[in-house]
Amino acid sequence: HSNAKEVIDFLRDVLQRDGLDGMGGEVVSTVNCVFQSNGATREWRNAARFLGQMIYGQRLVNGQLRSYAVSLDVVAHELLHGLTENTARLEYRNESGALNESYSDIFGVVVANRAIADVDAWNWEIGEDLTETGLPIRDMRDPTRFNQPAHMRDFVVLPDTPQTDHGGVHTNSGIHNRAAFNVFTAESPSGAKIFAPLDVARLYYITLVVHLSRTSEFSDCRAGMILATQSMFGSDPALQAKVDAIAAAYSAVGIE
């Protein structure tokens, strides 16, 4: 519940939004869930948003059960699928589904790091609190560490079935994650950061709410980010540098 509050605070303080639905709707969380088909075990290695509420399983770590709700970036990732549900409603399949997953990763990392002003000090890994090894399940800085592609030339085409992760939504999200990392860390020729990190979060939010729809893909997000930048920084003398940084960040991973 503490981690869920961090997410709601982020929506209010950074995105100027009143909850996931924009109307102050309640956040319901159920922790230490089990799954019937697992039999007698109390382990259920999952966290998900399901029928309007959050459900968190638990797993053994060093012989003790640890709830998936302990990880702020995971809680933020799953809860903020609810933000997508209430805005662009990106279809959870193929490239639009990968964009859906990437949005939750982006906001999850922002929520977990937003108290750190220096983006170079941010932790871009997701889910490292959940394993005995301390290894994450994804890395936005380097998606290839966990068998995700980091460029469109390596986009994995899979059937749209539950068995193949609805067309590889958790696989291909790495491409857009890397593009987002490039935006957050973009630098001017002098080495100064182009954007404040929370401004990038706001740009992604504006893009999600205003410029994306159910079947949007990575290229639509690139175009939306440029439009959002032009709107948000229209009177900024550095506007063109910011637009160019967005374009370069996406082109670097083959999203045109």
C-alpha positions in Angstrom: 0.0 0.0 0.0 2.9 2.3 0.7 4.3 1.7 -2.8 0.9 2.2 -4.3 0.7 5.6 -2.6 4.1 6.5 -4.2 2.4 5.9 -7.6 -0.6 8.0 -6.8 1.6 10.8 -5.5 3.6 10.6 -8.8 0.4 11.0 -10.8 -0.7 13.9 -8.7 2.6 15.8 -8.2 4.3 15.1 -11.5 1.6 14.5 -14.1 -1.1 16.6 -12.5 -3.6 13.7 -12.7 -6.1 12.6 -10.0 -5.4 8.9 -9.8 -5.4 6.3 -12.5 -8.8 7.2 -13.9 -8.3 11.0 -13.5 -11.2 11.1 -11.1 -9.6 10.0 -7.8 -10.7 6.4 -8.2 -9.7 4.0 -5.4 -6.7 1.7 -5.7 -7.3 -1.9 -4.6 -4.3 -4.1 -3.8 -4.4 -7.7 -2.7 -1.1 -9.2 -1.6 0.3 -12.7 -1.1 -2.0 -14.3 -3.6 -1.8 -17.9 -4.7 -2.9 -19.6 -8.0 -5.1 -22.6 -7.7 -3.3 -24.6 -10.4 0.0 -24.3 -8.4 -1.4 -26.9 -5.9 -0.3 -26.6 -2.3 2.6 -24.2 -2.8 2.2 -20.6 -1.5 4.5 -19.3 -4.3 2.9 -17.5 -7.2 5.6 -15.7 -9.2 3.5 -12.9 -10.7 2.0 -9.5 -10.2 -0.8 -8.2 -12.4 -3.6 -5.7 -12.7 -6.8 -7.8 -13.0 -10.4 -6.8 -13.1 -9.6 -3.3 -11.9 -7.4 -4.3 -8.9 -3.8 -5.2 -8.2 -2.9 -8.7 -7.3 0.6 -9.7 -6.0 2.0 -13.1 -5.6 5.1 -14.1 -3.6 8.2 -16.2 -4.1 10.8 -17.8 -2.0 14.0 -15.8 -1.6 16.7 -17.3 0.6 14.1 -19.6 2.1 11.6 -16.9 3.0 8.5 -15.8 1.1 8.8 -12.3 -0.4 5.8 -10.4 -1.8 6.1 -9.0 -5.3 4.6 -5.9 -3.7 7.9 -5.0 -2.1 9.4 -3.8 -5.4 8.4 -0.2 -6.1 9.3 -0.3 -9.8 7.2 -3.5 -10.2 4.2 -2.0 -8.3 4.5 1.2 -10.4 4.8 -0.9 -13.6 1.7 -2.9 -12.9 -0.4 -0.1 -11.5 0.4 2.2 -14.4 -1.1 -0.3 -16.9 -4.2 1.2 -15.3 -3.2 4.6 -16.6 -2.9 3.2 -20.1 -6.3 1.5 -19.7 -7.8 4.8 -18.9 -6.1 6.8 -21.7 -4.9 5.4 -25.0 -6.0 1.9 -24.2 -3.1 0.4 -26.2 -4.1 -3.1 -27.4 -2.2 -5.8 -25.6 -0.9 -7.5 -28.7 2.1 -7.3 -31.1 3.7 -3.8 -31.4 1.0 -1.9 -29.7 1.2 -4.3 -26.8 5.0 -3.9 -26.6 4.4 -0.1 -26.5 1.9 -0.7 -23.7 4.6 -2.7 -21.7 7.2 -0.1 -22.4 5.1 2.7 -21.1 4.7 0.8 -17.8 8.5 0.2 -17.6 9.1 3.9 -18.3 6.8 5.1 -15.6 7.9 2.4 -13.3 11.5 3.5 -13.5 10.6 7.2 -13.2 8.5 6.5 -10.0 11.4 4.5 -8.5 14.0 7.1 -9.3 12.2 10.5 -9.2 13.8 11.6 -6.0 17.2 11.5 -7.7 17.8 14.7 -9.7 20.8 13.3 -11.7 19.5 11.0 -14.3 23.0 9.5 -14.7 22.5 8.1 -11.2 19.2 6.4 -12.0 18.7 2.7 -11.7 17.3 1.5 -15.1 16.8 -2.1 -14.0 13.4 -3.5 -13.2 12.6 -6.2 -10.7 15.9 -6.8 -9.1 14.2 -7.0 -5.6 12.4 -10.1 -6.6 15.1 -12.7 -7.2 17.6 -14.5 -5.0 20.4 -13.4 -7.3 19.4 -9.7 -7.2 19.3 -9.8 -11.0 16.6 -7.7 -12.7 14.2 -9.0 -15.3 14.7 -6.1 -17.7 17.2 -3.3 -18.2 16.1 -0.2 -20.1 19.8 0.9 -20.6 20.7 -2.4 -22.2 17.7 -4.6 -23.1 20.0 -7.2 -24.7 21.2 -8.2 -21.2 17.9 -10.1 -20.8 17.3 -11.3 -24.3 15.3 -8.3 -25.5 16.1 -6.6 -28.9 17.4 -3.1 -28.7 16.8 -2.1 -32.4 14.0 -2.6 -34.9 16.2 -4.7 -37.1 16.0 -7.4 -34.4 12.2 -7.0 -33.8 10.9 -10.5 -33.0 7.8 -11.5 -35.0 5.6 -14.0 -33.0 2.0 -15.2 -33.3 -0.6 -13.3 -31.4 -1.3 -16.1 -28.9 -1.1 -16.3 -25.1 1.6 -19.0 -25.4 3.8 -16.6 -27.4 3.2 -13.6 -25.1 0.6 -12.0 -27.4 3.1 -11.4 -30.1 6.2 -10.9 -27.9 5.0 -7.8 -25.9 7.5 -8.4 -23.1 10.3 -9.0 -25.7 9.9 -6.2 -28.2 9.2 -3.6 -25.5 13.0 -3.5 -25.1 13.3 -1.5 -28.4 11.1 1.3 -27.2 12.6 1.1 -23.7 16.0 1.9 -25.2 14.6 4.8 -27.2 13.1 6.2 -24.0 16.5 5.8 -22.2 18.1 7.7 -25.1 15.6 10.5 -24.6 16.1 10.7 -20.8 19.9 10.8 -21.2 20.2 13.0 -24.4 23.0 15.5 -24.2 23.9 18.8 -26.0 27.2 19.1 -27.8 28.5 20.7 -24.5 27.5 17.6 -22.5 24.5 19.1 -20.8 21.3 17.1 -20.5 18.7 18.3 -23.0 15.7 17.5 -20.7 15.0 17.4 -17.0 14.0 13.8 -16.3 10.5 14.6 -15.0 9.8 16.7 -18.0 10.5 13.6 -20.1 7.9 11.7 -18.0 5.4 14.6 -18.7 6.1 14.3 -22.4 5.4 10.6 -22.4 2.2 11.2 -20.5 1.0 13.9 -22.9 1.8 11.6 -25.8 -0.1 8.8 -24.2 -3.2 10.9 -23.5 -3.3 13.1 -26.6 -1.5 11.4 -29.4 -1.9 7.6 -29.1 -4.8 5.3 -29.7 -5.5 1.6 -29.4 -3.4 0.4 -32.3 -0.5 2.9 -32.1 3.0 1.6 -32.6 6.5 2.8 -31.8 6.6 5.2 -34.7 3.4 6.8 -33.6 5.0 7.4 -30.2 8.0 9.0 -31.8 5.7 11.4 -33.7 3.6 12.1 -30.6 6.7 12.9 -28.6 7.8 15.4 -31.1 4.3 17.0 -31.1 4.2 17.0 -27.3 7.6 18.6 -27.2 6.5 21.4 -29.6 3.5 22.0 -27.4 5.2 21.9 -24.0 8.3 23.8 -25.1 6.9 26.0 -27.8 8.4 29.2 -26.4 11.7 27.6 -25.4 14.7 28.9 -27.4 16.1 25.4 -27.2 12.9 23.9 -28.8 14.6 22.7 -32.0 17.4 21.0 -30.0 14.8 19.2 -28.0 12.9 18.1 -31.1 16.1 16.9 -32.7 17.0 15.0 -29.5 13.7 13.1 -29.6 14.2 12.3 -33.3 17.8 11.1 -32.7 16.8 9.0 -29.7 14.3 7.1 -31.8 16.3 6.9 -34.9 19.1 5.3 -32.9 17.0 2.2 -32.4 15.5 2.2 -35.9 12.1 3.8 -35.1 11.3 6.3 -37.8 
